[in-house]
């Protein structure tokens, strides 16, 4: 197989499809980002789903194909239903997912000019932007910016582990807040009990 890859690398041309960009990771693809400072990126496509109320990650998938964003939605919805045991009613995406309006019984919403949009729907579209800092934290704080695991399976493992680590960290922070609240109230309760049990007598100084 290595000799076939070497031969393909030597024979491939600029306009060929399914080119090999890395002999170490032959499945790596080239994605056109359209950004002035970074027009192309090499790696895989990752889809992240979070809840609008809590921000908990409920879907994390890696794709090693140059698919349009809308083509990745069915797999993401299947994962969401498998993890949560229920079906999503509404999902809000950015304009990159423009395409189908519904998948099964799930409504897909992408922003578009609409003067008659309701305040609730506008608020949900704005809330969609919360996914950007989540992606930033996954990249820089949970080691998703670069994958050190081998192969396509390693890519999938890296995405799942990063998302799971972020969810665990959120739960740990909630536990710490609850423990802090419990200890503070316990101290106040013990202090009040001590003051009632041993009342202090104030002496007049004049």
C-alpha positions in Angstrom: 0.0 0.0 0.0 2.9 2.4 0.8 4.3 1.9 -2.8 0.8 2.7 -4.2 0.7 5.9 -2.2 4.2 6.9 -3.3 3.3 6.3 -7.0 0.0 8.3 -6.6 1.9 11.2 -5.0 4.4 11.3 -7.9 1.7 11.1 -10.6 -1.0 13.3 -9.1 -1.6 16.7 -10.6 -3.0 20.0 -9.3 -6.5 19.4 -10.6 -6.8 15.8 -9.4 -9.4 14.8 -6.8 -8.7 12.7 -3.7 -5.1 13.8 -3.7 -2.7 12.6 -1.0 -1.3 15.6 1.0 0.5 13.6 3.7 2.2 10.2 3.5 1.9 9.9 7.3 -1.8 10.6 7.3 -3.1 9.8 3.7 -6.8 10.4 4.7 -6.1 14.1 5.3 -8.2 16.5 3.1 -7.7 20.0 1.9 -10.6 22.4 2.8 -11.1 25.9 1.3 -11.8 28.3 4.1 -12.1 31.5 2.2 -10.3 33.5 4.8 -7.8 36.1 3.7 -5.1 35.0 6.2 -5.8 31.2 5.8 -7.3 30.2 2.5 -6.7 26.5 3.0 -6.7 24.1 5.9 -5.6 20.5 6.0 -7.2 17.9 8.3 -10.8 16.8 8.9 -14.2 18.3 9.2 -15.7 18.4 12.7 -19.4 19.0 13.6 -20.3 20.1 17.1 -23.8 20.3 18.6 -24.6 22.2 21.8 -27.8 22.9 23.7 -28.9 26.6 23.6 -29.8 26.8 27.3 -26.9 25.0 29.0 -24.2 24.9 26.3 -23.6 21.2 26.9 -22.1 19.4 23.9 -24.6 16.8 22.7 -23.0 15.9 19.4 -19.4 15.7 18.2 -18.5 14.0 14.9 -15.4 13.9 12.7 -15.6 13.6 8.9 -12.7 12.6 6.7 -14.5 13.5 3.4 -14.9 16.9 1.7 -18.7 17.0 2.2 -20.9 20.0 2.2 -21.9 21.0 5.7 -25.5 20.2 5.2 -24.6 16.6 4.2 -23.2 16.0 7.7 -26.5 16.7 9.5 -28.2 13.3 9.3 -25.2 11.6 11.0 -25.2 14.3 13.7 -28.9 13.9 14.4 -28.5 10.2 14.7 -25.7 10.6 17.2 -27.8 13.2 19.2 -30.8 10.8 19.3 -28.5 7.9 20.4 -26.9 9.9 23.2 -30.0 11.7 24.5 -32.7 9.2 23.7 -35.0 11.9 22.2 -35.4 13.7 18.9 -34.5 17.3 18.3 -37.3 19.6 17.3 -35.3 22.7 16.1 -31.6 23.2 15.3 -30.1 26.5 14.5 -27.0 26.6 12.2 -25.0 29.3 10.4 -25.3 30.0 6.6 -22.8 27.3 5.8 -25.4 24.7 6.4 -27.9 26.2 4.0 -29.8 23.4 2.3 -32.7 21.2 3.5 -35.3 22.7 5.9 -36.2 19.5 7.7 -34.7 16.1 8.4 -37.3 13.6 9.6 -39.2 15.7 12.2 -36.4 18.1 13.0 -36.6 21.7 11.7 -33.4 23.2 10.5 -33.0 27.0 10.7 -30.3 29.1 9.0 -30.3 32.9 9.3 -31.7 34.9 6.4 -33.2 38.4 5.9 -36.7 38.3 7.3 -38.4 41.5 8.5 -41.3 39.5 10.1 -39.1 37.3 12.2 -40.3 36.9 15.8 -38.2 38.1 18.8 -37.9 34.6 20.1 -36.5 33.2 16.9 -34.2 36.2 16.5 -32.9 35.5 20.1 -32.3 31.8 19.2 -30.4 32.8 16.1 -28.2 35.1 18.2 -27.7 32.4 20.8 -26.3 30.2 18.0 -23.1 32.3 18.1 -22.3 30.6 21.5 -20.9 27.7 19.5 -17.9 29.8 18.5 -16.3 30.2 22.0 -17.1 26.5 22.6 -15.1 25.6 19.5 -12.3 27.9 20.6 -12.1 26.2 24.0 -12.1 22.8 22.4 -9.2 23.7 20.2 -7.0 25.6 22.7 -7.9 24.1 26.1 -8.9 20.5 25.2 -6.3 19.6 22.5 -8.5 19.5 19.5 -6.4 22.1 17.6 -4.0 19.3 16.6 -4.5 15.6 16.7 -1.7 13.3 17.8 -3.6 10.1 17.4 -3.0 7.9 14.3 -5.4 7.4 11.4 -9.1 8.2 10.9 -10.1 6.4 14.0 -7.6 8.6 15.9 -9.4 11.7 14.6 -12.8 10.4 15.8 -11.4 9.5 19.2 -9.7 12.9 19.6 -13.0 14.8 18.8 -15.0 12.6 21.2 -12.5 12.8 24.0 -12.2 16.6 23.7 -16.0 17.0 23.8 -16.3 14.6 26.8 -13.5 16.4 28.7 -15.2 19.7 28.2 -18.6 18.4 29.5 -16.9 16.7 32.5 -15.2 20.0 33.3 -18.5 21.8 33.3 -20.0 19.2 35.6 -17.0 19.5 37.9 -17.5 23.3 38.1 -21.1 22.8 39.0 -20.2 20.3 41.7 -17.6 22.8 43.1 -20.2 25.6 43.2 -22.7 23.3 44.9 -20.0 22.1 47.5 -19.0 25.7 48.1 -22.6 26.7 48.7 -23.1 23.8 51.1 -20.0 24.5 53.1 -20.8 28.2 53.4 -24.3 27.5 54.6 -23.1 24.8 57.0 -20.6 27.3 58.5 -23.3 29.9 58.9 -25.6 27.3 60.5 -22.9 26.2 63.0 -22.0 29.8 63.8 -25.6 30.6 64.5 -26.0 27.5 66.7 -22.8 28.4 68.6 -23.9 32.0 69.2 -27.3 30.8 70.5 -25.6 28.2 72.7 -23.0 30.5 74.2 -24.5 34.0 74.1 -21.9 36.7 74.7 -22.6 39.3 77.4 -21.6 42.8 76.5 -20.1 44.9 79.3 -20.6 48.6 79.5 -17.4 50.6 79.2 -18.7 53.9 80.7 
